[in-house]
């Protein structure tokens, strides 16, 4: 792999991916702000972590796209479409894009419009759908799995999933990312990996709420397992395979995100339960908690598909309508589930 791989995004996970790629070959890392790019290039550190010498820092999209066939954008979902539109003029069908963004898009609708009007599946886009809509690139993949950035940056081992309709994309992703601390599985269920990666953030918020209220592991386990059922309900409605939610990018990612204080969404839920308002948390958070935006969208999608997702609906009321958490939990405990497992 003499040609470098390209990374777009300067957050913690973008830093993680750039460092992982550098274990297998040269990397060009696009940093949007020129001053930040110069500082990282000079100091060879970012967010407190060393940046290897085979990572070239650039602020030039033309240099990035002409030098790299494989591009990995890792930016928050709310900025994903704009980012893809910015690089689109320099993309060709020869490019391969494997995104690492876990969220959903409803542009041109604003967050406020999502909450005040009915939306349909046509209004909701995965990141791979954005790439298809905005570019000529067709070899598209998704990076999804239990990838808590801090643990990987500290050289702790984990696994991930590269999902794509193309064998070539999966194979290239494996070659670039496989290492002694990072193992890559392949999946053909692209939509399944994207939906699982997005919806698990909702359940992570709920899990954080439970911990913030001082509840124990029993109820946390119940939330995670019933939350998985809701994720599968959404996935089936949107065309995903239920089996995809039982693997690394589904259940694996859900467990990691919904049980770790390193998870931004888990931490947000915990802070909510401890008395902070949503606006206070969002204003003081350094990184995006994708679950908040996804919760808005999922609430409306549930109405569109007419599916029963009591955890999603209750969390929506807790997060956006300040519904009492103890009463919400009592409601969920008494919700009339007819079967424990009804999705296999």
N, C-alpha and C positions, 0 to 999 in steps of 0.2 A: 504494500500500500504506500507507494511513493507519493501519490497525490494526497494533499492534506484533506481532512474532514473539517467542515465548518460548523461553528456553534453560534447561535444568536440568542443573547440574553445574559445579563450580568448578575442575576440573582443567585441565591445559594445553590439551586439545582443546576443552573447554567454553569456555575463554577465547577460543580461536581462532575457534570458530563464532560466538560473540557478536560479536566484532569484525568478522567477515566479513558477518554480517547487517546490522550497523550501517551498512555502506556503501550499503545499499539502502532503509533505513527504520528506524523506531524499534524498540528491543529492550527486553524486560523479562527480566532475568536473575535466576533464582531461586538464591539461595545458602542452603543448609540451616542453617548456623550463624549465629545472629543477630549475634554480635560480628564475625564475618568479613564479613557483609553490610554492617554499619555502617562498618567500616574501609575496604572497597573503595569504598563510596559517598562517603566523605569524602575519601579520598586520590586517588581516580580512577586507581589503579594496582593491578595484581594480577600476581604472579609476575614483576615487573619490567617489565610492559608497560602502556602507557597505555590507559585505558578511556574511550572517547569519551563525550561528554555526552549523546548520544541513546540511551545504554544506561542504563535505570533498574534499580537494584539493589533486590531485594525478598527478604524472608524469609516472605512471605505467599502460600501456595498458592492461596487464593481469589482474591486480586488477580491472580495470574499467569493462572489458568485462565479467569477472567471477562473479562480484558482481551485475551487472545490466542487466536485460532482455531488458529494453527499453533504447535505445540510441538515442540521438539527436545531430547529427553533425551540427555545424553552422560555416562553414569555407568558404572563398572565392571560387568561382567555379574553378579557375585556380589551386587550391590546393586540390580540393575535391577528385579526383581520387587517388592521392597519399595517402591522409589520409585514404581512404577506403581500399586501398591496405595494409597499415600499420596495420590496425586493423583486416583485413581479417583472418589471421591465428588463431585468438582467437574467431571467430564468429561461431555460430551454427544455424541450422534452427529454434531454439527456440527464437532467438533474434528478436526484433522488432526495426526497424530504421525509425524514423520520422525526415527527414532532414529539415533544415531551410535556405537552400542556394538558392538564387534567381539568377540563371545564367545558361549558357549553356556550354557544353564541346565539344572540337573538337580534343582532344588528340588521336593519337600522333602528329597531325598537330600543328605547332607553330602559333602564332598570325600573323607572317609575311606570312606564307604559306596560311593562310586563306584569306589574302588580295590579293594574287597573283595567285591563282588558283581557278578553279571552284570546289565547294563542293556540295555534295548531302545530303539528309536526313540521309543517312547511316554514314556520317561523323560527324553528330551532335547528341549529347547525352544529355538527361536531367539527373538530379542527381539521380532520381530513376532508370534510365536505367544503370547508372554506378554501383549502388548497385547490381542490378541484374547481370550485367556482371562480377563483381569482387568478389561476395560473394555467399554463399548459402542461405542468408536471402531472404525471399520472402514476408514477412509481412512488407510492406514498405508504408510510408506515407510522405506527404509534409505539412509543416507548412507555410501558406501563408495568407497575409492579410495586412491591413493598420497598420503596426507595427513599427512606428518610435520609435527607441529604447529609445531615451532620454525622450520622453513623458511617456513611460511605466516605466522607471526607476524612474521618478518623481511621480509615483503612479496615473497617469492620466488614465482614463478608455478607453478601446478599445475592438475590437473584432477581431477574426482571423478565419481562416479556416484550418481544418485538412482534407486533401484530401487523399483518399486511396481506393483501390478496396475491402478492407476488413473491415467489420463492426467492428471487434475486434480492429483494429488499431485506427479507429475513436473514439470508446468508451474509449479506454485506453488514447488516447490523450486528450479527454474531461476531464476525471477524474484527470489527472495530471495537466492540465493547467487552467481549469475553476476556477475563483476566483471572488471576488467582483469587481476587476478592469479589468478582462480579461475574455471575453466570447468566447466560441468556437462553431463555426458552423461546420457541417460535409458535405463532398462532395465525390461522387464516381468518379468524373472526375479528376483523378490524373494528366494526361497530361495537362488538361486545367488550373489547378492551377499553374503548373510549367511554362507553356508558358506565362500565364498572369503575373506571378511574375517576369519573366525575361524581357519581352518586355516593361513593364511599365517604366522600368528604362531609356529606349531610349526616351520615350515621356517626362520624367522628365528632361532630359538634354535639350531638346528643349524648355520646359517651362522656365527653368532657363535662357536660352539664351534670350528669350523674355523679361524677367524681367531685365536682365543685360543691355539690350538695352533701357530700360525705357518704354516699351510698357505696355498697360493696361490689365484689366481683360477680356475685350471683346475678344481680340485676343488669350489670354491664354485659354479661354473657347473653342474657336474654335479649337485650337491645341489639347486640351484634347479630345474633342468629335471625331474629325477626327482621332486622334491617336488611340482611342478605336476601330474605324472601322478597322484600319490597324492591330491592335492586333488580332481582330477576324478573319481577312483574313488569317493571319499566323496560328492561332489556328485551323481553319477549314481545312486548307491544311495539318496540322500535326495530325489530328484526334481528336481534342477537340470539345466539345459541345459549340456552340455560347452562350448559356444561362449562362455558367460558367463565362463569361467575364462581365456579367451584375450584378454580385453579389459582395460579400465582397472581395474576392480574386482578382477580376477583376477591376471593376469600383471603388470600395472602396479603394483598394490599389493604383490605378492610381491617384485618386484625392489627397490622402494624400501625395504621393511621388512627384507629379507634382506641388504642391502648397506650399510646406514647405521648408524654408531654412535649416531645420534639415536634409533634404534629401541630401545625398552625391552627387547624380547624378544631382539634381537641382542646388546645389552649384557649381558643376563643370561647368554646362552650363552657369551659371551667370558669373563665372570668365572668361570663354572663351569670352563672349560678352564684358566684361570689358577690354579685351586686352591681357590677359595672354595666353601664348601658352599651348598646351596640355601637352607637356613635362614638363613645369614649374609646372603645376597644379599637375600632377601625382607625381612629385618628392617631392612636399611639402605637399601632402595629407597624413594624418595618417591612413586613412582607404580606402579600395578598393571601387571605384565607378564601380559597375558591368556593368553599361550601356555602357561603352566604349568598353569592350570586346564583349558584346552582340550585339552592333551595327555592329561590324565587321562581326559577324556571320549572323545576320539578313539580311544584304546587300546581301550576297551570297545565302542565302536561298530564298530570293525573286526572284533571277535569276533562281534558280533551280525549284521553283514552278510556275514561270512566273505569279506572282501576282503584281498588281499595288499598290505600297506603297510609294507614293511621299514624305511623311514626312520622312520616314526612309531613303530613297535615298538622299534627300536633306540634312538631318542632317549628313549623312555619308560624304558628300562633305564639309560641314561646319567644322566638327570635324577633318577630316583627310586630306582634300585637301585645307583647309583655304578659302573656297568659301565665298564671301561677304555675310554677314548676311542679309542686307537690300534687296539685289537683290534676295536672297533665299526666303525671306518672300513674296516679290512681285510675285515670281513664284508660290508659294503655293496659294496665294490669287487668282490667275488667273487660277489655275489648273481646267480643265473642269470636275468637278464632275457632274454626271447626276442626282443623287438622294441624298437626305440628309441621308436617312436610307435605306440601301440595303442589310443588313445582317440578317434580321429577317425572 
